[in-house]
Amino acid sequence: MFRLKTLTSLAAVLATTAIVTPAIAQDQPGEGKTIKMAQATWDTGWFHAEIYRQLFQELGYDVPTITTLDNPPFYQAVSQGDMDLWVNGWFPLHNTYKPTFEGSAEIVGAVAKGGALEGYLVDKAAVEEFDIKTLEDFKRPEVKEAFDRNGDGKADLVACPPGWGCEINIEHHMDAYDLRDDVNAIKAGYAASMADAVAAYQNGEHILFYTWTPNWTVNELVPGKDVMWIEVPEVDLPDMSLADAATLDGVEGCVDDPCTLGFPANDIVPVANSAFLADNPAVGALLKDVEIPLGDIFAQNAAMNEGDDDIEAQAAKWIEDNRADVDSWLEDARQAAS
């Protein structure tokens, strides 16, 4: 009888162990693995990058650092496996980079679908004073003079640094609308250039700038109140297959409705190396599930602009505030790895 009880107890222990051990392994599918993660050079994308980083860590992955890269080197690196992923893809804006990575990396899921706008804005006072509607108005001498802050005879435009996807479109616009003799596209560091533009606006000067959403700029300079979205003379893109998406209805603070912004609305998406995804199904499942509301990114960007730059803490708070969704995403990821 004693020997029978002992064998029965042993069998129960073994059965329990057989159940528990896979559960432990499944809970941390990334244990012992490292993710080589990148983020974009624009700081408005760092908040959601940090959210994903912390979610990967909850799955057991080691993500020791996030490497900051411009678009061209990232897409080259992810195609070669030197980087595993980032969550700062902007498509269709980044379509020009697809030939670099197609076949070796892929878009997976979406941080935020649609609603990521791009375009040109002018202070509202100037729109009203000079009746500015489109970029074509910057060929008028009185308009150029009003926006010429460096004395070169051209209107100053806060544009995009070299290597950014928006730089390609803005440069295309400068030629397509014959603006080289009328507009000076400033390509210095965007945050510093925009801080200078905000200061100029606060001093009563007129400003012209490119921006995108989500971005702290539209919290600091509110469309419809402080500034207005202006239109392009006509849609002219490097890839005209996207032309229909460059005119949108209901853009708050635009000079007209529908608003011909001249840039297609974008999805913010993760891009990951295909071989890495094949080896890490938990990561792929997580990337497919996670969504971050644009309003939450707006709020963080505004706080960051006000001096709260503890992005790690902001991301951790967002995760805890959305714990029910987060736990569901993590469970899906663990199931995918089992």
Steps between C-alpha positions, in 0.01 A plus 500: 500500500780743592680429172176553304438835670858605432471413131169682480649812660801484270273472197307803619822701538620398155163589348509839668855560379401406147230764510695777674828485311361590156291777660814656647682482167198642318476790747848618395538400133776755455718374783863490391432698181595857409309737273702749296249783494527837325306825527471799271691825539177697561433502875122495455535130416701403807203461735338213313841346433556485876155347557582216263843457658346451844241258363777292342673496838182369665527205259852434627695658214814699569477840330801675650495812284305655215723621218398833346524495120397703196268329252756385238738328744215335689335349195839381377583353841167321547526350152842355588405384850729751672184640660197291591225761495365846570148635552557832320405406146285762325319364199439603228756774579776237524397316185819620331694272737301185419742384229771501767329249727231312305563127514706518818287715733131580530234724649323333794194650668457873563574734787230730362308474172415816309477841659874559482488820295771706333498842346590868509373748756501879522417725794132592489568875507699476176233284333247773573728798420631367169210268405737201482343184364779291345876482461451691174437814706862498613600618153336835577763762597312630803456148637865405448607818677272432796648152551865586423667471838862481382501770235567281195189612315321167548229384738648276768344154534579267789547180299653158576860390563675292234413130518142549619220374278333842502816657358447304178145630457587859592790505256266360235252780575768768471557392139144402411361840603809696383572642845881495506522877451224573750536266797803419714456146638678482837642149551667542838397293803121502499439546873738796522361658182144465625592641841642801318182531292279483811710775663467712184122449503483605864691816405239585238690377193347298219597134467475225236576144599452136409374266767336164551265350756538383767745774592542750781487784246122471458457521877723806521357662185139386471354474146200728466606712795867590460582360157327365190572207272549639150462308175729416213409640155427147381596154615845411369677209668804287419251211489180623339320173578450657846345819365144428619620468860657849495163679516301444818162602636452663837857609574457734795664837445544470123434797269253286304299179525584257353862589565765431236791447737728362229610207719304175538374406845729241655491187711767476770620140487765256623748365246688182594751262347314198359750239621488649849119479498512136391722422799294710741127444446423670831642826366296475181181437694566794729572733208171397337297572814638821649326829424575837660242780464631809322354711781728328751803569280389864464477535878845351560653717229351809661631398844843434351501843342421648841811336645377159619751287311489185716373288212566173683272605786235633262496170311480299822203709616324454166545124528353491851212729399419259218583179685188310391583544131870442564437171679281384212776584248763323709281192534455485123875528458566217748245281330668563163829381646359181655 
